Amino acid sequence: MFGCLRSLGCLTLIAILGVGGYATRDRWLPAITGTRPAVLGDFDRVTDDRRARAKRVVESMAKKSGPVFANLTAAEASSLVLVDARRRLPAFSRDVEAAVSGDRLLLRTTLDPAELRGIDALGPLASLLESRQRVTLAGTLDVAGPGRGLFIVQEVRINDRAVPPPAIAALIRQVARRDRPEGEPARAIAFPLPPSVGDVRVGKGRVTLYKTVS
């Protein structure tokens, strides 16, 4: 009998530790994985005005006498990632907000599961997306080559719940409707960039584009 009680006590203790560990994972998980949860910044709507200014900036950089670098707000930079979103990223084609947190860009929208292709492929994660949910993507920006940018997603949150890292790539495959070139990161969302843009950096609350050095 006492052995049984001891066993039940151990199971209870393990359960308590498990719940406590999950609830405080944002504190200790970064030390193990090397990543950190996104600190939500000030979100700004991705509007037509933001898209228009981003377009003017990249067009000016394409000119021979244009600036060698230019700063964009999070919403302006996000308009580049989301160009032609209705075809490429229908889940992020409207009502998108953006922010910068440290060296990462954050995109937030209310996602309609009907805009995902094959939601059943997400496994247990699909149960979190049975109805409209607020989804936040956090990641870095990179230039993969002339005319090709990448938004590499490092963290996904559905409402305030972090998506397990192994499930992020599966979600990105459902969000981004395109064929993935060989060698491209599984978590990457590709987007077109003018060939004049050679580098992109995120930091200090903004996104900076650098002109290609010829």
MDTraj code that builds the backbone (N, CA, C; nanometers):
import mdtraj as md
import numpy as np

residues = "MET PHE GLY CYS LEU ARG SER LEU GLY CYS LEU THR LEU ILE ALA ILE LEU GLY VAL GLY GLY TYR ALA THR ARG ASP ARG TRP LEU PRO ALA ILE THR GLY THR ARG PRO ALA VAL LEU GLY ASP PHE ASP ARG VAL THR ASP ASP ARG ARG ALA ARG ALA LYS ARG VAL VAL GLU SER MET ALA LYS LYS SER GLY PRO VAL PHE ALA ASN LEU THR ALA ALA GLU ALA SER SER LEU VAL LEU VAL ASP ALA ARG ARG ARG LEU PRO ALA PHE SER ARG ASP VAL GLU ALA ALA VAL SER GLY ASP ARG LEU LEU LEU ARG THR THR LEU ASP PRO ALA GLU LEU ARG GLY ILE ASP ALA LEU GLY PRO LEU ALA SER LEU LEU GLU SER ARG GLN ARG VAL THR LEU ALA GLY THR LEU ASP VAL ALA GLY PRO GLY ARG GLY LEU PHE ILE VAL GLN GLU VAL ARG ILE ASN ASP ARG ALA VAL PRO PRO PRO ALA ILE ALA ALA LEU ILE ARG GLN VAL ALA ARG ARG ASP ARG PRO GLU GLY GLU PRO ALA ARG ALA ILE ALA PHE PRO LEU PRO PRO SER VAL GLY ASP VAL ARG VAL GLY LYS GLY ARG VAL THR LEU TYR LYS THR VAL SER".split()
xyz = np.array([
    [0.0829, -0.1213, 0.0000],
    [0.0000, 0.0000, 0.0000],
    [0.0856, 0.1252, 0.0000],
    [0.1872, 0.1259, 0.0899],
    [0.2729, 0.2433, 0.0961],
    [0.3524, 0.2619, -0.0323],
    [0.3888, 0.1484, -0.0940],
    [0.4585, 0.1580, -0.2223],
    [0.3712, 0.2220, -0.3272],
    [0.2430, 0.1869, -0.3242],
    [0.1477, 0.2468, -0.4188],
    [0.1352, 0.3960, -0.3954],
    [0.1254, 0.4337, -0.2657],
    [0.1137, 0.5762, -0.2336],
    [0.2378, 0.6522, -0.2773],
    [0.3537, 0.5866, -0.2540],
    [0.4770, 0.6518, -0.2978],
    [0.4763, 0.6701, -0.4489],
    [0.4282, 0.5696, -0.5223],
    [0.4224, 0.5794, -0.6684],
    [0.3285, 0.6906, -0.7120],
    [0.2125, 0.6966, -0.6466],
    [0.1174, 0.8032, -0.6798],
    [0.1756, 0.9402, -0.6482],
    [0.2498, 0.9464, -0.5365],
    [0.3125, 1.0736, -0.5010],
    [0.4150, 1.1156, -0.6039],
    [0.4926, 1.0202, -0.6530],
    [0.5926, 1.0503, -0.7557],
    [0.5264, 1.0968, -0.8845],
    [0.4173, 1.0287, -0.9228],
    [0.3464, 1.0676, -1.0448],
    [0.2881, 1.2073, -1.0315],
    [0.2342, 1.2374, -0.9124],
    [0.1788, 1.3715, -0.8890],
    [0.2876, 1.4773, -0.8988],
    [0.4032, 1.4475, -0.8380],
    [0.5147, 1.5416, -0.8424],
    [0.5616, 1.5639, -0.9854],
    [0.5706, 1.4548, -1.0626],
    [0.6126, 1.4670, -1.2026],
    [0.5140, 1.5510, -1.2811],
    [0.3838, 1.5290, -1.2553],
    [0.2812, 1.6063, -1.3256],
    [0.2920, 1.7538, -1.2923],
    [0.3137, 1.7847, -1.1631],
    [0.3264, 1.9248, -1.1213],
    [0.4481, 1.9890, -1.1870],
    [0.5604, 1.9158, -1.1868],
    [0.6815, 1.9691, -1.2490],
    [0.6618, 1.9895, -1.3984],
    [0.5901, 1.8954, -1.4619],
    [0.5650, 1.9084, -1.6053],
    [0.4830, 2.0308, -1.6378],
    [0.3754, 2.0526, -1.5615],
    [0.2909, 2.1704, -1.5837],
    [0.3691, 2.2981, -1.5576],
    [0.4471, 2.2968, -1.4481],
    [0.5266, 2.4155, -1.4167],
    [0.6306, 2.4443, -1.5229],
    [0.6935, 2.3380, -1.5734],
    [0.7936, 2.3570, -1.6785],
    [0.7339, 2.4131, -1.8047],
    [0.6148, 2.3632, -1.8432],
    [0.5493, 2.4138, -1.9645],
    [0.5086, 2.5597, -1.9470],
    [0.4564, 2.5925, -1.8291],
    [0.4092, 2.7293, -1.8057],
    [0.5233, 2.8297, -1.8061],
    [0.6443, 2.7855, -1.7684],
    [0.7583, 2.8774, -1.7615],
    [0.8585, 2.8520, -1.8729],
    [0.8160, 2.7855, -1.9801],
    [0.9096, 2.7467, -2.0871],
    [0.9752, 2.8663, -2.1540],
    [0.9058, 2.9816, -2.1561],
    [0.9647, 3.0994, -2.2184],
    [1.0888, 3.1463, -2.1440],
    [1.1051, 3.1044, -2.0175],
    [1.2211, 3.1464, -1.9386],
    [1.3415, 3.0552, -1.9603],
    [1.3150, 2.9210, -1.9665],
    [1.4278, 2.8281, -1.9722],
    [1.4528, 2.7679, -2.1095],
    [1.3493, 2.7650, -2.1972],
    [1.3666, 2.7012, -2.3274],
    [1.4722, 2.7695, -2.4143],
    [1.4830, 2.9057, -2.4137],
    [1.5862, 2.9692, -2.4967],
    [1.7269, 2.9222, -2.4647],
    [1.7541, 2.8887, -2.3373],
    [1.8884, 2.8434, -2.3007],
    [1.9211, 2.7087, -2.3635],
    [1.8181, 2.6291, -2.3927],
    [1.8393, 2.4970, -2.4520],
    [1.8401, 2.5039, -2.6036],
    [1.7440, 2.5777, -2.6602],
    [1.7281, 2.5812, -2.8057],
    [1.8116, 2.6876, -2.8737],
    [1.8568, 2.7881, -2.7957],
    [1.9326, 2.8972, -2.8567],
    [1.8445, 3.0031, -2.9195],
    [1.7127, 2.9879, -2.9100],
    [1.6200, 3.0887, -2.9615],
    [1.5496, 3.1543, -2.8450],
    [1.4825, 3.2647, -2.8722],
    [1.4128, 3.3356, -2.7669],
    [1.2744, 3.3732, -2.8163],
    [1.1775, 3.3792, -2.7271],
    [1.0439, 3.4184, -2.7701],
    [1.0417, 3.5631, -2.8135],
    [0.9580, 3.5919, -2.9105],
    [0.9484, 3.7285, -2.9599],
    [0.8854, 3.8181, -2.8552],
    [0.9466, 3.9338, -2.8332],
    [0.8878, 4.0355, -2.7472],
    [0.8041, 4.1250, -2.8370],
    [0.6749, 4.1274, -2.8121],
    [0.5867, 4.2000, -2.9019],
    [0.6169, 4.3486, -2.8976],
    [0.6381, 4.4065, -3.0159],
    [0.6623, 4.5488, -3.0261],
    [0.5329, 4.6227, -3.0555],
    [0.5465, 4.7457, -3.1028],
    [0.4297, 4.8246, -3.1402],
    [0.3883, 4.7856, -3.2814],
    [0.2732, 4.7247, -3.2938],
    [0.2268, 4.6791, -3.4247],
    [0.1650, 4.7934, -3.5036],
    [0.1859, 4.7884, -3.6347],
    [0.1352, 4.8897, -3.7264],
    [0.0672, 4.8185, -3.8429],
    [-0.0449, 4.8717, -3.8890],
    [-0.1181, 4.8100, -3.9989],
    [-0.0393, 4.8205, -4.1290],
    [-0.0441, 4.7156, -4.2090],
    [0.0141, 4.7174, -4.3435],
    [-0.0939, 4.7725, -4.4365],
    [-0.0811, 4.9007, -4.4693],
    [-0.1833, 4.9710, -4.5469],
    [-0.1328, 5.0014, -4.6876],
    [-0.2220, 5.0531, -4.7703],
    [-0.1827, 5.0920, -4.9063],
    [-0.0772, 5.2019, -4.9031],
    [-0.0860, 5.2930, -4.8066],
    [0.0147, 5.3993, -4.7947],
    [0.1521, 5.3406, -4.7643],
    [0.1562, 5.2414, -4.6764],
    [0.2840, 5.1776, -4.6429],
    [0.3407, 5.1054, -4.7661],
    [0.2536, 5.0391, -4.8399],
    [0.2981, 4.9693, -4.9610],
    [0.3525, 5.0680, -5.0634],
    [0.2846, 5.1808, -5.0785],
    [0.3261, 5.2802, -5.1777],
    [0.4633, 5.3372, -5.1432],
    [0.4876, 5.3672, -5.0154],
    [0.6177, 5.4228, -4.9781],
    [0.7286, 5.3195, -4.9975],
    [0.7037, 5.1943, -4.9600],
    [0.8052, 5.0903, -4.9797],
    [0.8392, 5.0758, -5.1274],
    [0.7385, 5.0841, -5.2117],
    [0.7615, 5.0736, -5.3559],
    [0.8459, 5.1899, -5.4055],
    [0.8171, 5.3112, -5.3572],
    [0.8964, 5.4281, -5.3984],
    [1.0413, 5.4138, -5.3540],
    [1.0611, 5.3625, -5.2340],
    [1.1970, 5.3480, -5.1811],
    [1.2791, 5.2514, -5.2657],
    [1.2247, 5.1332, -5.2946],
    [1.3026, 5.0354, -5.3713],
    [1.3225, 5.0821, -5.5153],
    [1.2272, 5.1563, -5.5689],
    [1.2443, 5.2100, -5.7042],
    [1.3550, 5.3147, -5.7071],
    [1.3648, 5.3963, -5.6017],
    [1.4708, 5.4974, -5.5971],
    [1.6078, 5.4324, -5.5820],
    [1.6156, 5.3215, -5.5089],
    [1.7435, 5.2525, -5.4924],
    [1.7902, 5.1889, -5.6224],
    [1.6970, 5.1587, -5.7118],
    [1.7329, 5.0972, -5.8399],
    [1.8001, 5.1964, -5.9343],
    [1.7815, 5.3258, -5.9078],
    [1.8427, 5.4278, -5.9931],
    [1.9924, 5.4376, -5.9648],
    [2.0672, 5.4683, -6.0677],
    [2.2122, 5.4777, -6.0529],
    [2.2513, 5.5829, -5.9504],
    [2.1756, 5.6910, -5.9461],
    [2.2045, 5.7992, -5.8520],
    [2.1255, 5.7852, -5.7221],
    [2.0594, 5.6714, -5.7040],
    [1.9756, 5.6510, -5.5867],
    [2.0560, 5.6281, -5.4604],
    [1.9895, 5.6290, -5.3459],
    [2.0577, 5.6112, -5.2168],
    [2.1189, 5.4720, -5.2043],
    [2.2254, 5.4622, -5.1236],
    [2.2919, 5.3333, -5.1048],
    [2.2234, 5.2508, -4.9955],
    [2.1407, 5.3158, -4.9152],
    [2.0609, 5.2422, -4.8168],
    [1.9345, 5.3215, -4.7876],
    [1.8372, 5.2535, -4.7311],
    [1.7104, 5.3185, -4.6972],
    [1.6468, 5.2454, -4.5800],
    [1.5826, 5.3226, -4.4927],
    [1.5147, 5.2657, -4.3768],
    [1.3648, 5.2548, -4.4029],
    [1.3081, 5.1427, -4.3623],
    [1.1650, 5.1196, -4.3746],
    [1.1074, 5.0867, -4.2376],
    [0.9808, 5.1204, -4.2175],
    [0.9119, 5.0749, -4.0972],
    [0.8792, 4.9266, -4.1126],
    [0.8366, 4.8664, -4.0030],
    [0.8001, 4.7245, -4.0087],
    [0.6883, 4.7002, -4.1089],
    [0.5882, 4.7884, -4.1089],
    [0.4754, 4.7713, -4.2011],
    [0.5194, 4.7885, -4.3458],
    [0.6091, 4.8844, -4.3712],
    [0.6577, 4.9061, -4.5077],
    [0.7384, 4.7861, -4.5564],
    [0.8277, 4.7350, -4.4702],
    [0.9076, 4.6182, -4.5087],
    [0.8190, 4.4955, -4.5284],
    [0.7165, 4.4829, -4.4459],
    [0.6266, 4.3678, -4.4578],
    [0.5507, 4.3686, -4.5890],
    [0.5264, 4.4877, -4.6424],
    [0.4566, 4.4947, -4.7713],
    [0.5398, 4.4312, -4.8821],
    [0.6733, 4.4310, -4.8662],
    [0.7594, 4.3633, -4.9637],
    [0.7472, 4.2117, -4.9485],
    [0.7458, 4.1649, -4.8236],
    [0.7307, 4.0214, -4.7981],
    [0.5958, 3.9716, -4.8492],
    [0.4939, 4.0571, -4.8377],
    [0.3569, 4.0165, -4.8696],
    [0.3123, 4.0573, -5.0093],
    [0.4055, 4.0974, -5.0949],
    [0.3675, 4.1374, -5.2300],
    [0.2961, 4.0213, -5.2996],
    [0.1880, 4.0538, -5.3690],
    [0.1081, 3.9520, -5.4379],
    [0.0597, 3.8437, -5.3411],
    [0.0257, 3.8865, -5.2194],
    [-0.0110, 3.7905, -5.1151],
    [-0.1386, 3.7142, -5.1473],
    [-0.2302, 3.7749, -5.2210],
    [-0.3559, 3.7060, -5.2501],
    [-0.3304, 3.5746, -5.3237],
    [-0.2262, 3.5729, -5.4074],
    [-0.1916, 3.4505, -5.4807],
    [-0.0931, 3.3644, -5.4027],
    [0.0088, 3.4279, -5.3435],
    [0.1167, 3.3541, -5.2789],
    [0.0862, 3.3176, -5.1338],
    [0.0260, 3.4130, -5.0603],
    [0.0026, 3.3959, -4.9168],
    [-0.1384, 3.4417, -4.8814],
    [-0.2407, 3.3730, -4.9298],
    [-0.3777, 3.4204, -4.9081],
    [-0.4136, 3.4378, -4.7615],
    [-0.3521, 3.3592, -4.6735],
    [-0.3818, 3.3719, -4.5310],
    [-0.3330, 3.5048, -4.4743],
    [-0.2391, 3.5701, -4.5445],
    [-0.1851, 3.6984, -4.4993],
    [-0.2121, 3.8079, -4.6019],
    [-0.3248, 3.7993, -4.6699],
    [-0.3547, 3.8953, -4.7767],
    [-0.4343, 4.0160, -4.7286],
    [-0.4793, 4.0158, -4.6029],
    [-0.5574, 4.1299, -4.5536],
    [-0.5457, 4.1381, -4.4011],
    [-0.5703, 4.2590, -4.3515],
    [-0.5705, 4.2841, -4.2066],
    [-0.4433, 4.2342, -4.1392],
    [-0.3286, 4.2705, -4.1968],
    [-0.1998, 4.2295, -4.1405],
    [-0.1388, 4.3460, -4.0637],
    [-0.0801, 4.3150, -3.9490],
    [-0.0051, 4.4123, -3.8707],
    [0.1397, 4.3656, -3.8615],
    [0.2310, 4.4611, -3.8453],
    [0.3733, 4.4269, -3.8411],
    [0.4432, 4.5051, -3.7312],
    [0.5526, 4.4476, -3.6825],
    [0.6342, 4.5127, -3.5804],
    [0.7765, 4.4607, -3.5922],
    [0.8698, 4.5336, -3.5309],
    [1.0089, 4.4897, -3.5201],
    [1.0375, 4.4628, -3.3733],
    [1.0968, 4.3472, -3.3450],
    [1.1374, 4.3118, -3.2095],
    [1.2810, 4.2622, -3.2149],
    [1.3741, 4.3439, -3.1654],
    [1.5149, 4.3073, -3.1748],
    [1.5577, 4.2989, -3.3198],
    [1.6082, 4.1821, -3.3604],
    [1.6515, 4.1636, -3.4989],
    [1.5500, 4.0836, -3.5796],
    [1.4253, 4.0823, -3.5322],
    [1.3234, 4.0033, -3.6006],
    [1.2036, 4.0883, -3.6434],
    [1.1461, 4.0461, -3.7542],
    [1.0234, 4.1068, -3.8047],
    [0.9056, 4.0203, -3.7606],
    [0.7986, 4.0851, -3.7156],
    [0.6794, 4.0142, -3.6711],
    [0.5626, 4.0482, -3.7625],
    [0.4910, 3.9465, -3.8065],
    [0.3691, 3.9631, -3.8857],
    [0.2539, 3.9004, -3.8086],
    [0.1432, 3.9739, -3.7994],
    [0.0282, 3.9244, -3.7234],
    [-0.1000, 3.9428, -3.8039],
    [-0.1826, 3.8394, -3.8040],
    [-0.3105, 3.8470, -3.8741],
    [-0.4094, 3.7529, -3.8073],
    [-0.5356, 3.7653, -3.8453],
    [-0.6370, 3.6689, -3.8026],
    [-0.6536, 3.5692, -3.9156],
    [-0.6128, 3.4467, -3.8908],
    [-0.6035, 3.3468, -3.9966],
    [-0.7324, 3.2665, -4.0071],
    [-0.7808, 3.2546, -4.1301],
    [-0.8979, 3.1734, -4.1604],
    [-0.8498, 3.0355, -4.2057],
    [-0.8876, 2.9282, -4.1369],
    [-0.8399, 2.7946, -4.1760],
    [-0.8769, 2.7565, -4.3185],
    [-0.9799, 2.8199, -4.3737],
    [-1.0193, 2.7899, -4.5117],
    [-0.9123, 2.8337, -4.6110],
    [-0.8222, 2.9240, -4.5672],
    [-0.7181, 2.9741, -4.6561],
    [-0.5914, 2.8895, -4.6499],
    [-0.5929, 2.7847, -4.5688],
    [-0.4819, 2.6903, -4.5649],
    [-0.5125, 2.5748, -4.6582],
    [-0.4094, 2.5177, -4.7158],
    [-0.4296, 2.4031, -4.8046],
    [-0.3979, 2.2752, -4.7271],
    [-0.4978, 2.1901, -4.7129],
    [-0.4760, 2.0632, -4.6444],
    [-0.4435, 2.0783, -4.4981],
    [-0.5350, 2.1404, -4.4220],
    [-0.5076, 2.1662, -4.2803],
    [-0.4837, 2.0371, -4.2026],
    [-0.5393, 1.9243, -4.2494],
    [-0.5210, 1.7969, -4.1796],
    [-0.3745, 1.7555, -4.1745],
    [-0.2944, 1.8091, -4.2683],
    [-0.1519, 1.7750, -4.2708],
    [-0.0780, 1.8317, -4.1497],
    [-0.1418, 1.9221, -4.0762],
    [-0.0778, 1.9825, -3.9599],
    [-0.0869, 1.8940, -3.8362],
    [-0.1597, 1.7835, -3.8449],
    [-0.1705, 1.6926, -3.7314],
    [-0.2400, 1.7581, -3.6134],
    [-0.1867, 1.7376, -3.4893],
    [-0.2511, 1.7936, -3.3702],
    [-0.2660, 1.9455, -3.3755],
    [-0.1771, 2.0123, -3.4499],
    [-0.1841, 2.1577, -3.4604],
    [-0.3133, 2.2030, -3.5276],
    [-0.3715, 2.1179, -3.6104],
    [-0.4935, 2.1548, -3.6824],
    [-0.6078, 2.1884, -3.5875],
    [-0.6094, 2.1259, -3.4698],
    [-0.7182, 2.1511, -3.3744],
    [-0.7168, 2.2939, -3.3227],
    [-0.6000, 2.3596, -3.3285],
    [-0.5906, 2.4987, -3.2844],
    [-0.6397, 2.5951, -3.3907],
    [-0.6601, 2.5452, -3.5130],
    [-0.6961, 2.6321, -3.6245],
    [-0.8304, 2.5931, -3.6849],
    [-0.9187, 2.5399, -3.6024],
    [-1.0493, 2.5000, -3.6533],
    [-1.1402, 2.6201, -3.6780],
    [-1.1064, 2.7332, -3.6207],
    [-1.1801, 2.8575, -3.6436],
    [-1.0786, 2.9700, -3.6570],
    [-1.1261, 3.0894, -3.6876],
    [-1.0345, 3.2030, -3.7035],
    [-0.9547, 3.2257, -3.5750],
    [-0.8241, 3.2383, -3.5907],
    [-0.7354, 3.2584, -3.4767],
    [-0.6320, 3.3647, -3.5111],
    [-0.5863, 3.4359, -3.4095],
    [-0.4780, 3.5329, -3.4305],
    [-0.3454, 3.4573, -3.4382],
    [-0.2749, 3.4764, -3.5468],
    [-0.1482, 3.4071, -3.5699],
    [-0.0369, 3.5105, -3.5867],
    [0.0734, 3.4897, -3.5167],
    [0.1889, 3.5792, -3.5249],
    [0.3109, 3.5003, -3.5706],
    [0.3762, 3.5496, -3.6756],
    [0.5017, 3.4918, -3.7236],
    [0.6153, 3.5855, -3.6856],
    [0.7244, 3.5319, -3.6349],
    [0.8430, 3.6109, -3.6021],
    [0.9633, 3.5466, -3.6688],
    [1.0433, 3.6282, -3.7381],
    [1.1587, 3.5714, -3.8066],
    [1.2540, 3.6773, -3.8569],
    [1.3572, 3.6327, -3.9232],
    [1.4606, 3.7209, -3.9760],
    [1.4442, 3.7374, -4.1267],
    [1.5076, 3.8410, -4.1798],
    [1.5061, 3.8667, -4.3235],
    [1.6446, 3.8423, -4.3805],
    [1.6491, 3.7918, -4.5027],
    [1.7768, 3.7635, -4.5674],
    [1.7601, 3.7809, -4.7176],
    [1.8707, 3.8062, -4.7857],
    [1.8725, 3.8111, -4.9319],
    [1.9403, 3.6836, -4.9795],
    [1.8627, 3.5966, -5.0448],
    [1.9149, 3.4666, -5.0881],
    [1.9922, 3.4762, -5.2183],
    [1.9690, 3.5808, -5.2943],
    [2.0329, 3.5989, -5.4238],
    [1.9711, 3.7175, -5.4936],
    [2.0217, 3.7547, -5.6106],
    [1.9661, 3.8699, -5.6827],
    [1.8155, 3.8549, -5.7044],
    [1.7411, 3.9515, -5.6540],
    [1.5967, 3.9521, -5.6748],
    [1.5183, 3.8549, -5.5886],
    [1.5819, 3.7985, -5.4858],
    [1.5139, 3.6968, -5.4045],
    [1.5405, 3.7194, -5.2559],
    [1.4341, 3.7513, -5.1823],
    [1.4437, 3.7684, -5.0384],
    [1.3798, 3.6522, -4.9653],
    [1.4181, 3.6334, -4.8384],
    [1.3618, 3.5272, -4.7558],
    [1.3194, 3.5833, -4.6209],
    [1.1997, 3.5474, -4.5791],
    [1.1538, 3.5704, -4.4426],
    [1.1598, 3.4347, -4.3741],
    [1.2594, 3.4163, -4.2872],
    [1.2835, 3.2868, -4.2240],
    [1.2148, 3.2858, -4.0878],
    [1.1075, 3.2115, -4.0786],
    [1.0227, 3.2115, -3.9594],
    [1.0880, 3.1288, -3.8485],
    [1.1081, 3.1919, -3.7340],
    [1.1700, 3.1244, -3.6202],
    [1.0704, 3.0901, -3.5101],
    [0.9594, 3.1628, -3.5079],
    [0.8611, 3.1403, -3.4018],
    [0.7216, 3.1680, -3.4554],
    [0.6261, 3.0864, -3.4139],
    [0.4853, 3.1060, -3.4495],
    [0.4029, 3.0967, -3.3223],
    [0.3100, 3.1899, -3.3072],
    [0.2163, 3.1847, -3.1944],
    [0.0740, 3.1884, -3.2471],
    [-0.0081, 3.0980, -3.1958],
    [-0.1510, 3.0993, -3.2243],
    [-0.2179, 3.1532, -3.0993],
    [-0.2745, 3.2733, -3.1100],
    [-0.3138, 3.3505, -2.9930],
    [-0.1881, 3.3680, -2.9073],
    [-0.1856, 3.3215, -2.7841],
    [-0.0660, 3.3352, -2.7007],
    [0.0064, 3.2023, -2.6825],
    [-0.0300, 3.1045, -2.7633],
    [0.0290, 2.9712, -2.7484],
    [0.1382, 2.9502, -2.8524],
    [0.2580, 2.9152, -2.8059],
    [0.3700, 2.8922, -2.8969],
    [0.3524, 2.7599, -2.9703],
    [0.3741, 2.7617, -3.1005],
    [0.3693, 2.6401, -3.1812],
    [0.5006, 2.5642, -3.1616],
    [0.4969, 2.4348, -3.1349],
    [0.6210, 2.3582, -3.1187],
    [0.7105, 2.3739, -3.2415],
    [0.8406, 2.3945, -3.2209],
    [0.9318, 2.4159, -3.3342],
    [0.9196, 2.3138, -3.4466],
    [0.9049, 2.1822, -3.4190],
    [0.8941, 2.0868, -3.5304],
    [0.7718, 2.1088, -3.6189],
    [0.6692, 2.1775, -3.5658],
    [0.5461, 2.1976, -3.6426],
    [0.5481, 2.3252, -3.7265],
    [0.6488, 2.4110, -3.7051],
    [0.6512, 2.5393, -3.7757],
    [0.6655, 2.5199, -3.9262],
    [0.7566, 2.4322, -3.9671],
    [0.7780, 2.4099, -4.1107],
    [0.6510, 2.3584, -4.1772],
    [0.5775, 2.2702, -4.1076],
    [0.4526, 2.2176, -4.1637],
    [0.3510, 2.3288, -4.1833],
    [0.3435, 2.4210, -4.0877],
    [0.2501, 2.5328, -4.1001],
    [0.2901, 2.6249, -4.2147],
    [0.4200, 2.6516, -4.2281],
    [0.4671, 2.7389, -4.3360],
    [0.4359, 2.6767, -4.4717],
    [0.4459, 2.5458, -4.4827],
    [0.4123, 2.4795, -4.6096],
    [0.2660, 2.5011, -4.6455],
    [0.1794, 2.5085, -4.5456],
    [0.0374, 2.5296, -4.5725],
    [0.0070, 2.6758, -4.6030],
    [0.0836, 2.7662, -4.5431],
    [0.0601, 2.9100, -4.5625],
    [0.1131, 2.9564, -4.6976],
    [0.2355, 2.9142, -4.7336],
    [0.3012, 2.9609, -4.8561],
    [0.2688, 2.8669, -4.9715],
    [0.1883, 2.9134, -5.0648],
    [0.1443, 2.8287, -5.1763],
    [0.2415, 2.8400, -5.2940],
    [0.3453, 2.7612, -5.2878],
    [0.4429, 2.7630, -5.3962],
    [0.5330, 2.6420, -5.3815],
    [0.6069, 2.6126, -5.4882],
    [0.7067, 2.5065, -5.4832],
    [0.8324, 2.5607, -5.4173],
    [0.8946, 2.4804, -5.3343],
    [1.0132, 2.5235, -5.2605],
    [1.1397, 2.4772, -5.3334],
    [1.2271, 2.5711, -5.3726],
    [1.3515, 2.5325, -5.4394],
    [1.4389, 2.4462, -5.3486],
    [1.5172, 2.3616, -5.4083],
    [1.6073, 2.2758, -5.3321],
    [1.7074, 2.3606, -5.2548],
    [1.7270, 2.3265, -5.1291],
    [1.8225, 2.3973, -5.0459],
    [1.7651, 2.5143, -4.9693],
    [1.6408, 2.5507, -4.9963],
    [1.5795, 2.6624, -4.9249],
    [1.5330, 2.6158, -4.7869],
    [1.5547, 2.6959, -4.6816],
    [1.5104, 2.6555, -4.5477],
    [1.3619, 2.6213, -4.5446],
    [1.3275, 2.5165, -4.4700],
    [1.1885, 2.4702, -4.4654],
    [1.0956, 2.5733, -4.4037],
    [1.1515, 2.6630, -4.3221],
    [1.0684, 2.7644, -4.2559],
    [1.0653, 2.8967, -4.3319],
    [1.1220, 2.9019, -4.4496],
    [1.1355, 3.0286, -4.5216],
    [1.0139, 3.0594, -4.6080],
    [0.9786, 3.1867, -4.6118],
    [0.8797, 3.2392, -4.7051],
    [0.9555, 3.3303, -4.8011],
    [0.9639, 3.2909, -4.9270],
    [1.0384, 3.3682, -5.0265],
    [0.9521, 3.4811, -5.0807],
    [1.0175, 3.5895, -5.1197],
    [0.9466, 3.7022, -5.1799],
    [1.0401, 3.7730, -5.2772],
    [0.9863, 3.8345, -5.3810],
    [1.0708, 3.9018, -5.4797],
    [1.1266, 4.0326, -5.4257],
    [1.2502, 4.0597, -5.4623],
    [1.3167, 4.1854, -5.4283],
    [1.3787, 4.2430, -5.5544],
    [1.3835, 4.3739, -5.5670],
    [1.4551, 4.4316, -5.6806],
    [1.6018, 4.3893, -5.6768],
    [1.6628, 4.3584, -5.7900],
    [1.8038, 4.3184, -5.7919],
    [1.8963, 4.4230, -5.7308],
    [1.8485, 4.5470, -5.7213],
    [1.9317, 4.6530, -5.6645],
    [1.9506, 4.6383, -5.5138],
    [1.8683, 4.5576, -5.4479],
    [1.8800, 4.5372, -5.3032],
    [1.9734, 4.4192, -5.2776],
    [2.0877, 4.4479, -5.2132],
    [2.1871, 4.3439, -5.1903],
    [2.1889, 4.2884, -5.0499],
    [2.1310, 4.3617, -4.9542],
    [2.1316, 4.3150, -4.8156],
    [2.0159, 4.3807, -4.7420],
    [1.9727, 4.3155, -4.6344],
    [1.8648, 4.3703, -4.5522],
    [1.8953, 4.3376, -4.4069],
    [1.8779, 4.4361, -4.3195],
    [1.9043, 4.4187, -4.1768],
    [1.7834, 4.4661, -4.0960],
    [1.7552, 4.3946, -3.9887],
    [1.6456, 4.4313, -3.8990],
    [1.7049, 4.4680, -3.7638],
    [1.6665, 4.5830, -3.7105],
    [1.7175, 4.6251, -3.5808],
    [1.6826, 4.7687, -3.5500],
    [1.6868, 4.8031, -3.4212],
    [1.6587, 4.9391, -3.3743],
    [1.5218, 4.9877, -3.4210],
    [1.4267, 4.8962, -3.4271],
    [1.2902, 4.9336, -3.4594],
    [1.2622, 4.9585, -3.6054],
    [1.3552, 4.9198, -3.6934],
    [1.3345, 4.9451, -3.8363],
    [1.3999, 4.8349, -3.9191],
    [1.3732, 4.8407, -4.0486],
    [1.4341, 4.7487, -4.1452],
    [1.5142, 4.8325, -4.2438],
    [1.6412, 4.7997, -4.2623],
    [1.7283, 4.8773, -4.3499],
    [1.7654, 4.7946, -4.4728],
    [1.7418, 4.8532, -4.5891],
    [1.7804, 4.7914, -4.7162],
    [1.9120, 4.8527, -4.7624],
    [2.0021, 4.7698, -4.8130],
    [2.1309, 4.8174, -4.8633],
    [2.1422, 4.7865, -5.0121],
    [2.1944, 4.8820, -5.0832],
    [2.2066, 4.8692, -5.2277],
    [2.3177, 4.7715, -5.2644],
    [2.2973, 4.6991, -5.3721],
    [2.3988, 4.6073, -5.4227],
    [2.5238, 4.6840, -5.4621],
    [2.6388, 4.6350, -5.4176],
    [2.7657, 4.6980, -5.4534],
    [2.8132, 4.6376, -5.5844],
    [2.8263, 4.7215, -5.6859],
    [2.8682, 4.6721, -5.8180],
    [3.0166, 4.6954, -5.8401],
])
top = md.Topology()
chain = top.add_chain()
for i, resn in enumerate(residues, 1):
    res = top.add_residue(resn, chain, resSeq=i)
    for name in ("N", "CA", "C"):
        top.add_atom(name, md.element.get_by_symbol(name[0]), res)
traj = md.Trajectory(xyz[None], top)
